[in-house]
Amino acid sequence: MTSADPSSRLHRRLGLRGALIVGLSAMLGTGLFAVWSPAWEWSGSLLLVAVLIAAVVAGLNATSTARLARVHPESGGAYAYGRIRINRLAGVTAGLVFLVGKSASAAAAALTIGVYVWPGQERLVAVVAILIALLIDLRGIVRSTAVNAVLVAVLVAMVLGLVIVGGTHLPIVEPIPVAPAGALAVIASAGIVFVAFAGYARITVLGEEVRSPARTIPLAMLVSFSIVLVIYLAVGAVVVAAGERGVAIGPAALLSIAEAAHMEIGAPLMPVAAVIGAGSVLINLIAGMGRTLFAMAHRGDAPAALSAVSVRRVPHRAAIAAALLAGLLVLPGRLSWALALSGACILTYYAVAHAASFTLPGRWLLQRLVPVAGLVLCAAVIGSLIVVVLTGQPG
């Protein structure tokens, strides 16, 4: 064991390629299939602006967490960073909002599968999906990563087909004037879209399972984030084009677009793509939540029983507890509500990360400007989400 690979209770098996796959599979899923309907409703033709705002917020968050990951390459993410750099209360707060936010994300991913596969029975399908994701994770991170590699490759191919074919064959159903969205609605929409980007944090919570984490984690985050941003901008452009042409953007947004574009192959395969994308997100979320619970239990901030590790070196009890939390948030069956809750909680989690990053030594730009800007934007998006959701008036 070297200084680059500090002692760990978990196996350090993930290299750069594995960490990159983890990041891509965590971000390519719910964002592609779930966020577009509420985001379009709130921001209209300014949807791409909302995507860019979400990307800026995510980029600032990634910068702070990457700096922290270099100094503290261990499981737990902002929970560990806040506890070490600030105090126990900050760390526990980050851990709790992470668990609630990621539970909501997992519920949203599971419900997305239900919306595309069996409308009207979303909750039943979601529970089954969570159980399958848990079983995959319990078999160990190596197998989970191998599964994710295949899923990412298939998903990217299908999305490219939607962008190229669907984007060029959209009919003009009934062109409608789109009222300008208010600034509050656009920022709130960015909070919904941010959920799609938030998966890069999945890499940081695997700090004890990555080889050479000080180098691997930041690089994997940067590359995976850049790839996903390009994909989301392309899909967002297709959603805007469809909406402006009068295509009804339903909860299963990409299926609505594929059907409107008469994609004879793409439309029937869209539910398959939703299962692939959202399913890979579920696998990563259950694993990430479990490892945060594992880290909290190891430090005495969660029941000690959750610090147990299976013969496969997987925190199995923590993973089971994470799946149960996700299942509870599936019960209301409201996809948009789950996305909004996830966005608000995860942004609160990153606020703690920015505060922790502020305590690190370094150049003025990174040490002061990035954490402060990140905190301000996180607060603005959280506030906008709360106002828009509570008032029900995105404009």
Residue, then its C-alpha position, 0 to 999 in steps of 0.5 A: m500500500t502506497s501513499a497514493d493508495p492509503s489503507s482501506r477496509l474495502h478493495r481498491r479495484l477501480g482504475l480510471r476506466g472503471a471510475l469513468i464508467v461509474g460517473l457516466s452511468a450515474m449521470l446518464g439515466t434519470g437526466l435523460f428520461a425524467v427531467w425534461s417534462p417538468a424542466w420544459e414546463w417551467s423554463g420553456s424555450l429557455l430550457l438550454v439556459a437552465v441546462l447551462i446553469a445546472a452545468v455551472v453549478a455542477g462544475l463548481n460543486a465538482t471543483s470543490t469536491a475534487r479538491l477535497a477528494r485529493v486531500h481526503p481520499e475516503s468513502g463518504g464524500a461531503y459527509a466525511y469532508g464536512r466532518i473532518r474540515i468543519n465539525r461533526l454537525a456539518g458532516v452529519t448534516a451533509g450525510l443526512v441530506f445526501l441520504v434523503g436526496k439520493s433516496a429521492s433520486a433513486a425513487a425518481a429513477a425507479l419511477t422513471i422505469g415505471v413511467y416508460v415500461w408500465p404507465g399506471q403501475e409505476r410504483l410496482v415496477a419501481v419497487v421491483a427495479i430497486l430490488i434488482a439494483l440492490l442484488i446487483d450491488l451486493r455482488g460487488i462493485v467490480r461486477s456492477t461496474a462491468v454491467n454499467a460499462v455495457l449499459v452506458a455503451v448501449l444507452v449512448a448509441m440509442v440517445l444518439g439515434l434519438v437526437i439524429v433521427g428524432g431531431t430531424h423528423l419532428p412534425i409540426v403538430e400545432p405551433i404554439p407561442v411559448a411565453p417567456a419564462g420568469a427568471l425564478a422558473v428558469i433557475a428552479s428548472a436548473g435545479i431539476v436538471f441538476v439532478a441529472f448531473a449530480g451523479y459525478a459525486r458517485i465517484t467521490v463516495l467510492g474513495e476507498e475503492v479507487r486506485s490512486p484516488a488523488r489522480t483518478i477521481p478528479l480526472a474521471m469526474l472531469v471527463s465524464f462530466s464533459i461528455v454528459l454535458v454535450i449529450y444533455l445539450a443535444v437532447g435538450a435542443v430536441v426537447v425545445a424543438a419538439g415543444e415549440r412545434g406543439v408536441a405534447i411532452g408527457p412524463a415519458a418525454l423521450l417516448s413522446i418525442a420518438e412517437a411524434a417523430h414516427m421512429e419505427i424502431g426508436a419508439p418501441l425501444m425507448p422503454v428499453a433505453a429507460v430501463i438501461g439508463a435509469g437502471s444503471v443510475l439505481i445501481n450506482l445510487i444504491a451503492g453510493m448511499g450504502r457507502t455513505l451509511f457505511a462511512m457514517a456507521h464507521r464513525g459512530d454517526a449511524p447504527a454500528a450494525l451498518s458498518a458490517v462488510s460482507v465476504r465480498r467486501v461490500p457494506h451489505r447491511a448499509a446497501i439494504a438500508a439504502a434500498l429501503l429508504a428509496g422504496l419509502l420515497v417510491l410510495p407517493g408515486r410522484l416523479s416531479w416531486a421526487l426530482a425537486l426533493s432530490g435537487a434541493c437536498i443534494l444542493t444542500y449537501y454540496a453547500v457543506a462541501h463548498a464550506a469544507s473546501f473553503t478551509l483548504p489551503g491553495r490559490w485564491l481562485l480555488q480557495r475562495l472564489v469557487p466555494v463562495a460562488g458555489l454556495v451562492l448558486c446552491a442557495a439560489v437554486i434551492g430557494s427557487l425550487i422551494v418557491v416554485v414547488l410550493t406556489g405551483q406557478p413557475g412563471 
